[in-house]
Amino acid sequence: MTYTYRTSGTCSTQIDLELEDGIIQSVAFTGGCNGNLQGISRLVTGMPAEEAAGKLEGIQCGWKPTSCPDQLSKALREALAQEQK
């Protein structure tokens, strides 16, 4: 299942991800810190979405109440909910 998430409060504007049976197949960010986001994407590929979401949830970027990893956790949880429907 492919899922698109519009981010809020971050430099990246969108996250496109693909899940298969709750496992992350791919993640791509639009905008943001390209090198860091490529690294995050590679690290979570092949990981259970719930596990990745738990590790990334609540990370802040400087003074902001969220971050690209935190937004990815939200995207993963929404995608999991969609996958279960």
Gaussian input, Z-matrix of N, CA and C with variables (Angstrom, degrees):
# hf/3-21g

backbone

0 1
 N
 C     1     B1
 C     2     B2     1     A1
 N     3     B3     2     A2     1     D1
 C     4     B4     3     A3     2     D2
 C     5     B5     4     A4     3     D3
 N     6     B6     5     A5     4     D4
 C     7     B7     6     A6     5     D5
 C     8     B8     7     A7     6     D6
 N     9     B9     8     A8     7     D7
 C    10    B10     9     A9     8     D8
 C    11    B11    10    A10     9     D9
 N    12    B12    11    A11    10    D10
 C    13    B13    12    A12    11    D11
 C    14    B14    13    A13    12    D12
 N    15    B15    14    A14    13    D13
 C    16    B16    15    A15    14    D14
 C    17    B17    16    A16    15    D15
 N    18    B18    17    A17    16    D16
 C    19    B19    18    A18    17    D17
 C    20    B20    19    A19    18    D18
 N    21    B21    20    A20    19    D19
 C    22    B22    21    A21    20    D20
 C    23    B23    22    A22    21    D21
 N    24    B24    23    A23    22    D22
 C    25    B25    24    A24    23    D23
 C    26    B26    25    A25    24    D24
 N    27    B27    26    A26    25    D25
 C    28    B28    27    A27    26    D26
 C    29    B29    28    A28    27    D27
 N    30    B30    29    A29    28    D28
 C    31    B31    30    A30    29    D29
 C    32    B32    31    A31    30    D30
 N    33    B33    32    A32    31    D31
 C    34    B34    33    A33    32    D32
 C    35    B35    34    A34    33    D33
 N    36    B36    35    A35    34    D34
 C    37    B37    36    A36    35    D35
 C    38    B38    37    A37    36    D36
 N    39    B39    38    A38    37    D37
 C    40    B40    39    A39    38    D38
 C    41    B41    40    A40    39    D39
 N    42    B42    41    A41    40    D40
 C    43    B43    42    A42    41    D41
 C    44    B44    43    A43    42    D42
 N    45    B45    44    A44    43    D43
 C    46    B46    45    A45    44    D44
 C    47    B47    46    A46    45    D45
 N    48    B48    47    A47    46    D46
 C    49    B49    48    A48    47    D47
 C    50    B50    49    A49    48    D48
 N    51    B51    50    A50    49    D49
 C    52    B52    51    A51    50    D50
 C    53    B53    52    A52    51    D51
 N    54    B54    53    A53    52    D52
 C    55    B55    54    A54    53    D53
 C    56    B56    55    A55    54    D54
 N    57    B57    56    A56    55    D55
 C    58    B58    57    A57    56    D56
 C    59    B59    58    A58    57    D57
 N    60    B60    59    A59    58    D58
 C    61    B61    60    A60    59    D59
 C    62    B62    61    A61    60    D60
 N    63    B63    62    A62    61    D61
 C    64    B64    63    A63    62    D62
 C    65    B65    64    A64    63    D63
 N    66    B66    65    A65    64    D64
 C    67    B67    66    A66    65    D65
 C    68    B68    67    A67    66    D66
 N    69    B69    68    A68    67    D67
 C    70    B70    69    A69    68    D68
 C    71    B71    70    A70    69    D69
 N    72    B72    71    A71    70    D70
 C    73    B73    72    A72    71    D71
 C    74    B74    73    A73    72    D72
 N    75    B75    74    A74    73    D73
 C    76    B76    75    A75    74    D74
 C    77    B77    76    A76    75    D75
 N    78    B78    77    A77    76    D76
 C    79    B79    78    A78    77    D77
 C    80    B80    79    A79    78    D78
 N    81    B81    80    A80    79    D79
 C    82    B82    81    A81    80    D80
 C    83    B83    82    A82    81    D81
 N    84    B84    83    A83    82    D82
 C    85    B85    84    A84    83    D83
 C    86    B86    85    A85    84    D84
 N    87    B87    86    A86    85    D85
 C    88    B88    87    A87    86    D86
 C    89    B89    88    A88    87    D87
 N    90    B90    89    A89    88    D88
 C    91    B91    90    A90    89    D89
 C    92    B92    91    A91    90    D90
 N    93    B93    92    A92    91    D91
 C    94    B94    93    A93    92    D92
 C    95    B95    94    A94    93    D93
 N    96    B96    95    A95    94    D94
 C    97    B97    96    A96    95    D95
 C    98    B98    97    A97    96    D96
 N    99    B99    98    A98    97    D97
 C   100   B100    99    A99    98    D98
 C   101   B101   100   A100    99    D99
 N   102   B102   101   A101   100   D100
 C   103   B103   102   A102   101   D101
 C   104   B104   103   A103   102   D102
 N   105   B105   104   A104   103   D103
 C   106   B106   105   A105   104   D104
 C   107   B107   106   A106   105   D105
 N   108   B108   107   A107   106   D106
 C   109   B109   108   A108   107   D107
 C   110   B110   109   A109   108   D108
 N   111   B111   110   A110   109   D109
 C   112   B112   111   A111   110   D110
 C   113   B113   112   A112   111   D111
 N   114   B114   113   A113   112   D112
 C   115   B115   114   A114   113   D113
 C   116   B116   115   A115   114   D114
 N   117   B117   116   A116   115   D115
 C   118   B118   117   A117   116   D116
 C   119   B119   118   A118   117   D117
 N   120   B120   119   A119   118   D118
 C   121   B121   120   A120   119   D119
 C   122   B122   121   A121   120   D120
 N   123   B123   122   A122   121   D121
 C   124   B124   123   A123   122   D122
 C   125   B125   124   A124   123   D123
 N   126   B126   125   A125   124   D124
 C   127   B127   126   A126   125   D125
 C   128   B128   127   A127   126   D126
 N   129   B129   128   A128   127   D127
 C   130   B130   129   A129   128   D128
 C   131   B131   130   A130   129   D129
 N   132   B132   131   A131   130   D130
 C   133   B133   132   A132   131   D131
 C   134   B134   133   A133   132   D132
 N   135   B135   134   A134   133   D133
 C   136   B136   135   A135   134   D134
 C   137   B137   136   A136   135   D135
 N   138   B138   137   A137   136   D136
 C   139   B139   138   A138   137   D137
 C   140   B140   139   A139   138   D138
 N   141   B141   140   A140   139   D139
 C   142   B142   141   A141   140   D140
 C   143   B143   142   A142   141   D141
 N   144   B144   143   A143   142   D142
 C   145   B145   144   A144   143   D143
 C   146   B146   145   A145   144   D144
 N   147   B147   146   A146   145   D145
 C   148   B148   147   A147   146   D146
 C   149   B149   148   A148   147   D147
 N   150   B150   149   A149   148   D148
 C   151   B151   150   A150   149   D149
 C   152   B152   151   A151   150   D150
 N   153   B153   152   A152   151   D151
 C   154   B154   153   A153   152   D152
 C   155   B155   154   A154   153   D153
 N   156   B156   155   A155   154   D154
 C   157   B157   156   A156   155   D155
 C   158   B158   157   A157   156   D156
 N   159   B159   158   A158   157   D157
 C   160   B160   159   A159   158   D158
 C   161   B161   160   A160   159   D159
 N   162   B162   161   A161   160   D160
 C   163   B163   162   A162   161   D161
 C   164   B164   163   A163   162   D162
 N   165   B165   164   A164   163   D163
 C   166   B166   165   A165   164   D164
 C   167   B167   166   A166   165   D165
 N   168   B168   167   A167   166   D166
 C   169   B169   168   A168   167   D167
 C   170   B170   169   A169   168   D168
 N   171   B171   170   A170   169   D169
 C   172   B172   171   A171   170   D170
 C   173   B173   172   A172   171   D171
 N   174   B174   173   A173   172   D172
 C   175   B175   174   A174   173   D173
 C   176   B176   175   A175   174   D174
 N   177   B177   176   A176   175   D175
 C   178   B178   177   A177   176   D176
 C   179   B179   178   A178   177   D177
 N   180   B180   179   A179   178   D178
 C   181   B181   180   A180   179   D179
 C   182   B182   181   A181   180   D180
 N   183   B183   182   A182   181   D181
 C   184   B184   183   A183   182   D182
 C   185   B185   184   A184   183   D183
 N   186   B186   185   A185   184   D184
 C   187   B187   186   A186   185   D185
 C   188   B188   187   A187   186   D186
 N   189   B189   188   A188   187   D187
 C   190   B190   189   A189   188   D188
 C   191   B191   190   A190   189   D189
 N   192   B192   191   A191   190   D190
 C   193   B193   192   A192   191   D191
 C   194   B194   193   A193   192   D192
 N   195   B195   194   A194   193   D193
 C   196   B196   195   A195   194   D194
 C   197   B197   196   A196   195   D195
 N   198   B198   197   A197   196   D196
 C   199   B199   198   A198   197   D197
 C   200   B200   199   A199   198   D198
 N   201   B201   200   A200   199   D199
 C   202   B202   201   A201   200   D200
 C   203   B203   202   A202   201   D201
 N   204   B204   203   A203   202   D202
 C   205   B205   204   A204   203   D203
 C   206   B206   205   A205   204   D204
 N   207   B207   206   A206   205   D205
 C   208   B208   207   A207   206   D206
 C   209   B209   208   A208   207   D207
 N   210   B210   209   A209   208   D208
 C   211   B211   210   A210   209   D209
 C   212   B212   211   A211   210   D210
 N   213   B213   212   A212   211   D211
 C   214   B214   213   A213   212   D212
 C   215   B215   214   A214   213   D213
 N   216   B216   215   A215   214   D214
 C   217   B217   216   A216   215   D215
 C   218   B218   217   A217   216   D216
 N   219   B219   218   A218   217   D217
 C   220   B220   219   A219   218   D218
 C   221   B221   220   A220   219   D219
 N   222   B222   221   A221   220   D220
 C   223   B223   222   A222   221   D221
 C   224   B224   223   A223   222   D222
 N   225   B225   224   A224   223   D223
 C   226   B226   225   A225   224   D224
 C   227   B227   226   A226   225   D225
 N   228   B228   227   A227   226   D226
 C   229   B229   228   A228   227   D227
 C   230   B230   229   A229   228   D228
 N   231   B231   230   A230   229   D229
 C   232   B232   231   A231   230   D230
 C   233   B233   232   A232   231   D231
 N   234   B234   233   A233   232   D232
 C   235   B235   234   A234   233   D233
 C   236   B236   235   A235   234   D234
 N   237   B237   236   A236   235   D235
 C   238   B238   237   A237   236   D236
 C   239   B239   238   A238   237   D237
 N   240   B240   239   A239   238   D238
 C   241   B241   240   A240   239   D239
 C   242   B242   241   A241   240   D240
 N   243   B243   242   A242   241   D241
 C   244   B244   243   A243   242   D242
 C   245   B245   244   A244   243   D243
 N   246   B246   245   A245   244   D244
 C   247   B247   246   A246   245   D245
 C   248   B248   247   A247   246   D246
 N   249   B249   248   A248   247   D247
 C   250   B250   249   A249   248   D248
 C   251   B251   250   A250   249   D249
 N   252   B252   251   A251   250   D250
 C   253   B253   252   A252   251   D251
 C   254   B254   253   A253   252   D252

   B1=1.4304
   B2=1.5279
   B3=1.3201
   B4=1.4501
   B5=1.5196
   B6=1.3301
   B7=1.4591
   B8=1.5264
   B9=1.3389
   B10=1.4590
   B11=1.5195
   B12=1.3312
   B13=1.4640
   B14=1.5166
   B15=1.3149
   B16=1.4674
   B17=1.5231
   B18=1.3112
   B19=1.4568
   B20=1.5236
   B21=1.3168
   B22=1.4596
   B23=1.5257
   B24=1.3296
   B25=1.4533
   B26=1.5187
   B27=1.3393
   B28=1.4672
   B29=1.5158
   B30=1.3200
   B31=1.4667
   B32=1.5293
   B33=1.3151
   B34=1.4663
   B35=1.5239
   B36=1.3141
   B37=1.4656
   B38=1.5217
   B39=1.3211
   B40=1.4589
   B41=1.5201
   B42=1.3372
   B43=1.4582
   B44=1.5255
   B45=1.3200
   B46=1.4669
   B47=1.5135
   B48=1.3245
   B49=1.4632
   B50=1.5150
   B51=1.3024
   B52=1.4612
   B53=1.5206
   B54=1.3287
   B55=1.4632
   B56=1.5162
   B57=1.3153
   B58=1.4594
   B59=1.5198
   B60=1.3186
   B61=1.4645
   B62=1.5301
   B63=1.3447
   B64=1.4527
   B65=1.5179
   B66=1.3327
   B67=1.4693
   B68=1.5257
   B69=1.3274
   B70=1.4610
   B71=1.5298
   B72=1.3334
   B73=1.4580
   B74=1.5296
   B75=1.3475
   B76=1.4587
   B77=1.5208
   B78=1.3361
   B79=1.4602
   B80=1.5212
   B81=1.3434
   B82=1.4661
   B83=1.5229
   B84=1.3262
   B85=1.4569
   B86=1.5247
   B87=1.3235
   B88=1.4574
   B89=1.5207
   B90=1.3306
   B91=1.4523
   B92=1.5211
   B93=1.3222
   B94=1.4566
   B95=1.5182
   B96=1.3049
   B97=1.4718
   B98=1.5269
   B99=1.3104
   B100=1.4545
   B101=1.5253
   B102=1.3093
   B103=1.4668
   B104=1.5169
   B105=1.3290
   B106=1.4656
   B107=1.5227
   B108=1.3158
   B109=1.4658
   B110=1.5187
   B111=1.3320
   B112=1.4626
   B113=1.5237
   B114=1.3377
   B115=1.4602
   B116=1.5131
   B117=1.3353
   B118=1.4656
   B119=1.5208
   B120=1.3339
   B121=1.4733
   B122=1.5202
   B123=1.3095
   B124=1.4734
   B125=1.5209
   B126=1.3292
   B127=1.4662
   B128=1.5274
   B129=1.3221
   B130=1.4667
   B131=1.5288
   B132=1.3271
   B133=1.4637
   B134=1.5245
   B135=1.3229
   B136=1.4549
   B137=1.5183
   B138=1.3243
   B139=1.4626
   B140=1.5313
   B141=1.3265
   B142=1.4653
   B143=1.5363
   B144=1.3194
   B145=1.4640
   B146=1.5243
   B147=1.3061
   B148=1.4705
   B149=1.5277
   B150=1.3083
   B151=1.4614
   B152=1.5299
   B153=1.3300
   B154=1.4645
   B155=1.5274
   B156=1.3230
   B157=1.4703
   B158=1.5243
   B159=1.3098
   B160=1.4628
   B161=1.5253
   B162=1.3288
   B163=1.4594
   B164=1.5278
   B165=1.3260
   B166=1.4626
   B167=1.5286
   B168=1.3108
   B169=1.4630
   B170=1.5257
   B171=1.3333
   B172=1.4545
   B173=1.5214
   B174=1.3278
   B175=1.4620
   B176=1.5241
   B177=1.3327
   B178=1.4626
   B179=1.5249
   B180=1.3294
   B181=1.4580
   B182=1.5230
   B183=1.3217
   B184=1.4641
   B185=1.5143
   B186=1.3127
   B187=1.4645
   B188=1.5239
   B189=1.3290
   B190=1.4755
   B191=1.5217
   B192=1.3296
   B193=1.4662
   B194=1.5306
   B195=1.3323
   B196=1.4589
   B197=1.5209
   B198=1.3233
   B199=1.4663
   B200=1.5226
   B201=1.3165
   B202=1.4689
   B203=1.5370
   B204=1.3517
   B205=1.4679
   B206=1.5324
   B207=1.3295
   B208=1.4643
   B209=1.5275
   B210=1.3261
   B211=1.4663
   B212=1.5307
   B213=1.3365
   B214=1.4634
   B215=1.5212
   B216=1.3271
   B217=1.4713
   B218=1.5270
   B219=1.3200
   B220=1.4774
   B221=1.5268
   B222=1.3405
   B223=1.4623
   B224=1.5269
   B225=1.3185
   B226=1.4621
   B227=1.5253
   B228=1.3159
   B229=1.4693
   B230=1.5249
   B231=1.3264
   B232=1.4718
   B233=1.5262
   B234=1.3258
   B235=1.4546
   B236=1.5204
   B237=1.3318
   B238=1.4637
   B239=1.5294
   B240=1.3233
   B241=1.4560
   B242=1.5291
   B243=1.3305
   B244=1.4720
   B245=1.5204
   B246=1.3405
   B247=1.4683
   B248=1.5302
   B249=1.3361
   B250=1.4512
   B251=1.5277
   B252=1.3294
   B253=1.4766
   B254=1.4955
   A1=108.66
   A2=116.80
   A3=122.61
   A4=108.22
   A5=115.96
   A6=121.40
   A7=109.11
   A8=116.30
   A9=122.51
   A10=108.58
   A11=115.30
   A12=122.23
   A13=109.06
   A14=117.37
   A15=123.10
   A16=108.15
   A17=116.30
   A18=120.65
   A19=111.31
   A20=115.42
   A21=122.27
   A22=108.78
   A23=116.50
   A24=120.74
   A25=115.52
   A26=117.01
   A27=120.70
   A28=110.65
   A29=115.69
   A30=121.19
   A31=110.78
   A32=117.01
   A33=119.26
   A34=108.15
   A35=115.82
   A36=120.20
   A37=113.33
   A38=116.70
   A39=119.95
   A40=110.23
   A41=114.92
   A42=121.27
   A43=107.29
   A44=116.42
   A45=122.26
   A46=106.66
   A47=115.81
   A48=118.59
   A49=110.49
   A50=113.72
   A51=121.08
   A52=108.49
   A53=115.42
   A54=122.41
   A55=109.65
   A56=115.09
   A57=120.80
   A58=107.04
   A59=116.55
   A60=122.56
   A61=112.01
   A62=116.20
   A63=121.13
   A64=115.30
   A65=117.19
   A66=122.24
   A67=108.68
   A68=116.24
   A69=121.37
   A70=109.15
   A71=115.68
   A72=121.66
   A73=111.53
   A74=116.34
   A75=120.48
   A76=109.67
   A77=115.12
   A78=122.85
   A79=107.29
   A80=117.13
   A81=121.73
   A82=108.80
   A83=116.30
   A84=122.62
   A85=109.27
   A86=116.85
   A87=122.63
   A88=106.71
   A89=116.79
   A90=121.62
   A91=110.58
   A92=115.36
   A93=120.57
   A94=112.50
   A95=116.55
   A96=124.12
   A97=108.70
   A98=115.88
   A99=122.24
   A100=114.12
   A101=118.17
   A102=120.63
   A103=112.45
   A104=116.99
   A105=120.67
   A106=111.13
   A107=116.78
   A108=119.44
   A109=112.27
   A110=117.40
   A111=119.28
   A112=109.94
   A113=115.91
   A114=120.11
   A115=112.08
   A116=116.59
   A117=120.56
   A118=110.00
   A119=116.09
   A120=120.44
   A121=111.53
   A122=116.73
   A123=120.18
   A124=111.82
   A125=116.20
   A126=119.06
   A127=112.47
   A128=118.16
   A129=119.77
   A130=113.23
   A131=118.30
   A132=120.30
   A133=109.64
   A134=116.10
   A135=122.75
   A136=113.43
   A137=117.24
   A138=122.86
   A139=110.15
   A140=117.71
   A141=118.95
   A142=109.49
   A143=116.83
   A144=121.80
   A145=112.08
   A146=117.52
   A147=120.39
   A148=110.92
   A149=117.67
   A150=121.48
   A151=110.89
   A152=116.32
   A153=120.52
   A154=110.53
   A155=117.04
   A156=121.10
   A157=110.32
   A158=117.44
   A159=121.34
   A160=112.42
   A161=117.02
   A162=120.75
   A163=112.43
   A164=117.60
   A165=122.03
   A166=113.76
   A167=116.52
   A168=121.46
   A169=111.74
   A170=115.80
   A171=121.22
   A172=115.65
   A173=118.37
   A174=120.39
   A175=108.34
   A176=115.96
   A177=121.27
   A178=109.80
   A179=115.36
   A180=122.53
   A181=107.63
   A182=116.08
   A183=119.81
   A184=111.07
   A185=116.71
   A186=122.80
   A187=112.99
   A188=116.49
   A189=120.37
   A190=110.44
   A191=117.41
   A192=119.96
   A193=113.58
   A194=117.69
   A195=122.47
   A196=108.53
   A197=116.50
   A198=123.20
   A199=107.51
   A200=116.11
   A201=118.90
   A202=111.49
   A203=119.49
   A204=118.15
   A205=112.38
   A206=117.31
   A207=120.60
   A208=110.45
   A209=116.69
   A210=120.13
   A211=110.86
   A212=116.95
   A213=119.91
   A214=110.06
   A215=118.00
   A216=119.80
   A217=110.22
   A218=117.06
   A219=120.78
   A220=110.65
   A221=116.03
   A222=120.41
   A223=110.72
   A224=116.97
   A225=120.74
   A226=111.41
   A227=117.20
   A228=119.82
   A229=110.90
   A230=117.52
   A231=120.11
   A232=110.76
   A233=116.72
   A234=119.94
   A235=111.22
   A236=117.59
   A237=121.01
   A238=110.91
   A239=116.86
   A240=121.03
   A241=110.34
   A242=117.31
   A243=121.17
   A244=111.55
   A245=115.38
   A246=120.52
   A247=110.83
   A248=117.34
   A249=121.12
   A250=113.10
   A251=116.93
   A252=120.30
   A253=111.87
   D1=131.90
   D2=176.65
   D3=-99.60
   D4=138.14
   D5=-176.02
   D6=-137.04
   D7=137.32
   D8=176.97
   D9=-115.73
   D10=131.34
   D11=-178.37
   D12=-125.06
   D13=127.31
   D14=175.50
   D15=-86.93
   D16=118.49
   D17=-177.00
   D18=-76.30
   D19=164.88
   D20=179.39
   D21=-139.78
   D22=129.01
   D23=175.16
   D24=81.26
   D25=15.95
   D26=-179.86
   D27=-131.36
   D28=166.67
   D29=176.70
   D30=-68.66
   D31=-36.07
   D32=174.85
   D33=-71.88
   D34=149.37
   D35=-176.21
   D36=-110.58
   D37=-17.85
   D38=-175.30
   D39=-156.30
   D40=147.43
   D41=173.71
   D42=-126.02
   D43=125.64
   D44=174.06
   D45=-108.98
   D46=127.53
   D47=-179.44
   D48=-139.16
   D49=158.61
   D50=178.80
   D51=-127.48
   D52=127.49
   D53=176.53
   D54=-116.82
   D55=146.51
   D56=172.55
   D57=-137.29
   D58=113.32
   D59=-177.99
   D60=53.26
   D61=41.58
   D62=176.86
   D63=79.93
   D64=3.42
   D65=179.62
   D66=-106.07
   D67=133.86
   D68=-179.26
   D69=-73.13
   D70=122.08
   D71=178.43
   D72=-95.66
   D73=-36.18
   D74=178.66
   D75=-162.00
   D76=153.95
   D77=176.36
   D78=-141.27
   D79=133.76
   D80=176.03
   D81=-138.06
   D82=128.14
   D83=177.76
   D84=-98.86
   D85=146.50
   D86=171.16
   D87=-106.48
   D88=122.08
   D89=-177.46
   D90=80.58
   D91=-173.74
   D92=178.79
   D93=84.39
   D94=-169.99
   D95=-178.40
   D96=-81.40
   D97=98.53
   D98=-169.64
   D99=-51.46
   D100=-51.00
   D101=-177.13
   D102=-63.00
   D103=-47.17
   D104=179.88
   D105=-62.59
   D106=-41.69
   D107=-177.40
   D108=-72.33
   D109=-31.12
   D110=172.79
   D111=-65.11
   D112=-39.83
   D113=178.70
   D114=-62.86
   D115=-46.59
   D116=178.09
   D117=-59.91
   D118=-44.32
   D119=-179.12
   D120=-59.35
   D121=-43.80
   D122=-179.92
   D123=-68.60
   D124=-37.69
   D125=-178.91
   D126=-66.29
   D127=-36.00
   D128=-176.30
   D129=-88.76
   D130=-15.43
   D131=178.89
   D132=-61.96
   D133=129.13
   D134=-178.24
   D135=91.67
   D136=-6.27
   D137=-178.42
   D138=-91.77
   D139=147.94
   D140=172.27
   D141=-60.01
   D142=134.25
   D143=-176.10
   D144=-59.32
   D145=-39.70
   D146=-179.19
   D147=-65.35
   D148=-39.24
   D149=178.10
   D150=-64.32
   D151=-46.64
   D152=179.59
   D153=-62.38
   D154=-43.97
   D155=-179.99
   D156=-59.81
   D157=-41.59
   D158=179.87
   D159=-64.28
   D160=-35.92
   D161=-179.59
   D162=-75.52
   D163=-30.66
   D164=-173.91
   D165=-94.15
   D166=-20.53
   D167=-175.77
   D168=-60.12
   D169=134.12
   D170=173.59
   D171=87.48
   D172=-2.39
   D173=177.63
   D174=-69.37
   D175=133.61
   D176=179.63
   D177=-107.69
   D178=154.46
   D179=176.75
   D180=-112.80
   D181=104.12
   D182=-177.99
   D183=58.84
   D184=-126.59
   D185=-179.06
   D186=-85.71
   D187=-7.35
   D188=-178.29
   D189=-73.29
   D190=146.70
   D191=179.81
   D192=-78.06
   D193=-0.15
   D194=-178.93
   D195=-141.70
   D196=-177.67
   D197=178.75
   D198=-158.97
   D199=172.62
   D200=176.03
   D201=-61.50
   D202=-42.56
   D203=176.11
   D204=-62.21
   D205=-39.86
   D206=178.11
   D207=-63.55
   D208=-41.48
   D209=177.49
   D210=-64.51
   D211=-36.47
   D212=175.98
   D213=-62.60
   D214=-39.08
   D215=178.54
   D216=-61.28
   D217=-40.78
   D218=178.05
   D219=-65.47
   D220=-42.67
   D221=178.86
   D222=-61.63
   D223=-42.90
   D224=-179.64
   D225=-63.59
   D226=-42.75
   D227=-179.89
   D228=-65.67
   D229=-39.89
   D230=176.93
   D231=-65.53
   D232=-42.20
   D233=179.38
   D234=-64.05
   D235=-39.62
   D236=176.66
   D237=-61.13
   D238=-42.02
   D239=178.52
   D240=-63.00
   D241=-40.90
   D242=177.69
   D243=-66.02
   D244=-39.72
   D245=-178.39
   D246=-64.01
   D247=-31.41
   D248=-177.40
   D249=-79.86
   D250=-11.88
   D251=-179.92
   D252=-77.69

